[in-house]
Amino acid sequence: MQQLNRTSSKVALVIGAGDATGGEIAKRFTREGYIACMTRRNADKLQPLIDEIEQLGGKAYGFASDARKEEQVIELVEQIESSIGAIEVMVFNIGANVPCSILEETARKYFKIWEMACFAAFLTGREVAKRMVTRERGTIIFTGATAGKRGAAGFAAFAGAKHALRALAQSMARELGPRNIHVAHVVVDGAIDTDFIKDTFPDLYAKKEQDGILNPVHIAENYWHLSQQPRDAWTHELDLRPWMEHW
């Protein structure tokens, strides 16, 4: 990883900063003076987002990091804390939705989905929490899904992983809340306005004109709100869905 000069003490770390939700979350926090530290397995894909944030007057860094690898997560957190600033907010936003019949699911893919959606969250959550408890402040937000509340046919692996992520968030919230660390779990229920939805599900994407799919900018606004809540009224679990989405 590249060597950086320490420039600020307020960092928002976004694990899985994709072109939609993760990127908008990073941009939302930089608007408030945070430095965005963003990860993907391929750091080159982060450059357009970094350029956009800097053009808007913010500051951002991109890191190539596989959140499933313990040594890479430890190195990432150490470098940010020592070279850039204190991680005040961590958002875990890695997706792992790969539908498959249970009759055809493979052990390798089932395990990989769990690694991405849950194990990686444990690793990053643990390392960031170690730093936050020393400062007695911080916010950790996990991006969940409807699959974390109920499993649908064809989604056994995804539902199992997201159920586990939800349980991890609950356990961390109960342990870390008394230490002034806000842990939240966001259930994103519905399609998100992305190129993937646009190209793959054009009929679903057409609902955008009716506010029928989630706008990443509006998702990011809710993450910002969570990070600013007073601790006498913390939200642990937040559901986000379009008005026409079935409960």
C-alpha positions in Angstrom: 0.0 0.0 0.0 1.1 3.5 -0.7 2.7 5.8 1.9 0.6 8.8 2.8 1.0 12.0 4.8 -1.3 12.4 7.8 -3.6 15.3 6.9 -6.7 14.9 9.1 -8.0 13.1 12.1 -11.5 12.4 10.7 -11.8 9.5 8.4 -14.8 7.6 6.9 -13.8 4.2 5.8 -16.0 2.6 3.2 -15.3 -1.1 2.7 -16.7 -2.0 -0.8 -17.0 1.4 -2.4 -18.8 0.6 -5.6 -20.0 2.8 -8.3 -23.4 3.4 -6.7 -24.2 3.1 -2.9 -20.7 2.9 -1.6 -19.4 5.7 -3.7 -22.3 8.0 -2.7 -21.8 7.2 0.9 -18.1 8.2 0.6 -19.1 11.4 -1.2 -21.7 12.3 1.5 -19.1 12.1 4.3 -16.5 14.1 2.4 -19.1 16.9 2.0 -19.0 17.2 5.8 -15.2 17.4 6.0 -14.3 13.7 6.4 -11.5 12.1 4.4 -12.9 9.1 2.5 -10.8 6.0 2.6 -12.3 3.5 0.2 -11.6 -0.1 -0.7 -12.1 -2.5 -3.6 -10.1 -5.5 -4.6 -9.0 -3.5 -7.7 -7.9 0.0 -6.6 -7.9 1.2 -10.2 -11.6 1.1 -10.3 -11.7 3.7 -7.5 -9.8 6.4 -9.4 -12.9 8.0 -11.1 -14.6 8.3 -7.7 -11.4 9.8 -6.1 -11.2 12.3 -9.0 -14.9 13.2 -8.5 -14.5 13.8 -4.8 -11.4 15.9 -5.3 -13.1 18.0 -8.0 -15.8 18.7 -5.4 -13.3 19.9 -2.9 -13.0 16.7 -0.8 -10.2 14.4 0.0 -10.2 10.6 -0.7 -7.8 7.7 -0.9 -8.3 4.3 -2.6 -6.9 1.0 -1.4 -6.7 -2.4 -3.0 -7.8 -4.7 -0.2 -9.5 -8.1 0.0 -11.7 -7.8 3.2 -11.8 -11.6 3.5 -8.0 -11.7 4.2 -7.2 -11.0 7.8 -3.6 -9.7 7.2 -4.8 -7.2 4.5 -7.5 -5.9 6.8 -5.1 -5.4 9.7 -2.6 -3.7 7.3 -5.3 -1.4 5.9 -6.6 -0.2 9.3 -3.1 0.3 10.6 -2.0 2.4 7.6 -5.1 4.6 7.7 -4.8 5.2 11.5 -1.1 5.9 11.3 -0.8 7.8 8.1 -4.2 9.5 7.5 -6.3 9.9 10.6 -8.7 8.3 13.1 -11.4 6.2 11.6 -14.5 7.8 13.0 -17.0 6.0 10.8 -16.7 2.6 9.1 -19.3 1.4 6.6 -19.2 -2.2 5.5 -20.9 -2.4 2.0 -19.8 -5.6 0.3 -22.4 -7.4 -1.7 -22.6 -11.1 -2.3 -25.9 -11.8 -3.9 -25.5 -14.8 -6.2 -28.9 -16.7 -6.6 -28.8 -20.4 -7.0 -31.0 -23.4 -6.3 -30.0 -25.4 -3.2 -29.9 -28.4 -5.5 -27.2 -26.9 -7.6 -25.3 -24.8 -5.0 -21.7 -25.7 -4.5 -19.8 -25.7 -1.3 -17.1 -23.4 -2.7 -19.7 -20.7 -3.7 -21.7 -21.0 -0.5 -18.5 -20.5 1.5 -17.4 -17.6 -0.7 -20.7 -15.8 -0.2 -20.4 -16.2 3.6 -16.8 -14.9 3.5 -17.8 -11.8 1.6 -21.0 -10.9 3.4 -20.2 -12.0 7.0 -16.6 -13.0 7.6 -15.2 -9.9 6.0 -17.6 -7.8 8.1 -16.3 -9.5 11.3 -12.6 -8.8 10.3 -13.1 -5.2 9.5 -15.5 -4.6 12.3 -13.1 -6.1 14.8 -10.1 -4.1 13.7 -11.9 -0.8 13.5 -13.6 -1.4 16.9 -10.2 -2.0 18.5 -9.2 1.6 17.6 -12.6 3.1 18.4 -12.7 1.8 21.9 -9.5 3.5 22.8 -11.1 6.8 21.8 -14.5 5.9 23.2 -16.4 7.1 20.1 -17.2 5.9 16.6 -19.9 4.6 14.3 -19.9 1.2 12.5 -22.6 0.6 9.9 -23.3 -2.7 8.1 -25.2 -2.9 4.9 -27.7 -5.7 5.1 -30.6 -7.0 3.0 -34.1 -8.4 3.3 -32.3 -11.8 3.1 -31.0 -11.1 6.6 -34.6 -11.3 7.9 -36.1 -14.0 5.7 -34.7 -16.5 3.2 -36.3 -16.8 -0.2 -36.1 -19.8 -2.6 -32.9 -19.8 -4.5 -31.1 -17.6 -2.0 -29.9 -20.1 0.7 -26.3 -19.0 0.6 -27.1 -15.2 0.6 -29.7 -15.5 3.3 -27.5 -17.5 5.5 -24.7 -15.0 5.2 -26.9 -12.0 5.7 -28.6 -13.6 8.7 -25.1 -14.0 10.2 -24.2 -10.4 9.4 -27.3 -9.2 11.2 -26.5 -11.3 14.2 -22.9 -10.0 14.2 -24.2 -6.4 14.1 -26.6 -7.1 17.0 -23.9 -8.6 19.1 -21.4 -5.8 18.4 -24.0 -3.2 19.2 -24.7 -4.7 22.6 -21.1 -5.0 23.5 -19.8 -1.7 22.0 -22.8 0.6 22.7 -21.9 1.0 26.4 -18.4 2.1 25.1 -20.0 4.9 23.1 -19.7 3.2 19.7 -22.8 3.2 17.6 -23.3 0.0 15.6 -26.1 0.0 13.1 -27.5 -2.5 10.5 -29.3 -1.2 7.4 -31.7 -3.4 5.7 -31.8 -2.4 2.0 -35.0 -3.8 0.6 -35.4 -3.3 -3.1 -33.5 -2.7 -6.3 -30.9 0.1 -6.4 -30.4 2.5 -9.2 -27.3 0.9 -10.8 -26.0 0.1 -14.3 -26.4 -3.6 -13.4 -30.2 -3.2 -12.7 -30.5 -0.9 -15.8 -28.9 -3.4 -18.1 -30.1 -6.7 -16.6 -33.6 -5.8 -15.5 -35.0 -3.1 -17.7 -38.6 -3.6 -16.6 -37.6 -3.2 -13.0 -35.4 -0.2 -13.8 -38.4 1.5 -15.5 -39.9 1.9 -12.0 -37.3 4.6 -11.4 -39.7 7.1 -12.9 -42.1 6.3 -10.1 -39.5 6.4 -7.3 -39.8 2.6 -7.4 -36.1 1.8 -7.0 -33.7 3.1 -4.4 -31.6 6.1 -5.2 -28.0 5.7 -3.9 -27.9 9.4 -3.0 -30.8 8.9 -0.7 -29.4 5.8 0.8 -26.2 7.7 1.6 -28.2 10.5 3.3 -29.6 7.9 5.7 -26.1 6.6 6.5 -25.0 10.1 7.3 -28.0 10.6 9.6 -27.2 7.4 11.5 -23.7 8.7 12.1 -25.0 11.9 13.6 -27.6 10.5 16.0 -27.3 11.4 19.7 -26.6 8.4 21.8 -29.9 8.7 23.8 -31.8 7.9 20.5 -29.6 5.6 18.5 -31.1 3.6 15.7 -29.7 0.0 15.5 -31.7 -1.3 12.6 -33.0 0.8 9.7 -35.1 -0.4 6.9 -34.9 1.4 3.5 -37.3 0.5 0.7 -39.2 2.2 -2.1 -42.8 3.0 -1.3 -44.1 0.3 -3.6 -41.8 -2.5 -2.4 -43.6 -5.4 -0.7 -42.8 -5.9 3.0 
